[in-house]
Amino acid sequence: MTTVTIYRNKKNENIGFTTIGHAGYAEEGEDIVCAALSVLIINTINSIDAFAGAESSLVTDEEEGLIDFRLNEINDKTELLISSMILGINSMVEDENYAKYIQLIIEEV
């Protein structure tokens, strides 16, 4: 199972996220759940870097399936991009075929 934790501040602004674990839907290289999550998450990070002009930090560990992304600054573009990622992940969580492979947590920090 992949766990995605979204971090929000007291103003309900998205300030980062952590993903950990491998979905386990299928064998490595054939796991469509893992591939879809990876596209959503990596595209969000790349889009923030390319379009939002916000400083951030990133820690990864491929073996553990870890991506820890934190924003050092928040703006309308970072909010939109992370919200879009959450929408995509929620769509997967709500699908009965994929729900048991993904856990989405929203945490106030």
Residue pairs with C-beta under 8 A, 6 or more apart in sequence:
1 21
1 23
1 24
1 100
1 101
1 102
1 103
2 19
2 20
2 21
2 22
2 23
2 33
2 34
2 37
2 65
2 101
2 102
2 103
3 19
3 20
3 21
3 102
3 103
3 105
4 17
4 18
4 19
4 37
4 41
4 89
4 102
4 103
4 104
4 105
5 17
5 18
5 19
5 105
5 106
5 107
6 14
6 16
6 17
6 82
6 86
6 104
6 105
6 106
6 107
7 14
7 15
7 16
7 17
7 18
7 70
7 107
7 108
7 109
8 14
8 15
8 106
8 107
8 108
8 109
9 15
9 108
9 109
10 108
13 74
13 79
14 71
14 74
14 78
14 79
14 82
14 83
14 86
15 70
15 71
15 74
15 109
16 56
16 68
16 69
16 70
16 71
17 41
17 67
17 68
17 69
17 82
17 85
18 66
18 67
18 68
18 69
19 37
19 41
19 65
19 66
19 67
20 64
20 65
20 66
20 67
21 64
21 65
22 28
22 31
22 34
22 65
23 31
23 33
23 34
23 37
23 101
23 102
24 31
24 101
25 31
25 32
25 33
25 34
25 98
25 101
26 32
26 33
33 92
33 98
33 101
33 102
36 88
36 92
37 89
37 92
37 102
40 85
40 88
40 89
41 67
41 69
41 85
42 67
43 85
44 81
44 82
44 84
44 85
45 56
45 58
45 67
45 69
47 81
48 54
48 56
48 71
48 77
48 78
48 81
48 82
49 56
51 77
51 81
52 75
52 77
52 78
52 81
53 75
53 77
54 71
54 72
54 73
54 74
54 75
54 77
54 78
55 71
55 72
55 73
56 69
56 70
56 71
56 72
57 68
57 69
57 70
57 72
58 67
58 68
58 69
58 70
59 66
59 67
59 68
60 66
60 67
60 68
71 78
86 104
89 102
89 104
90 104
92 98
92 99
92 102
93 99
93 102
93 103
93 104
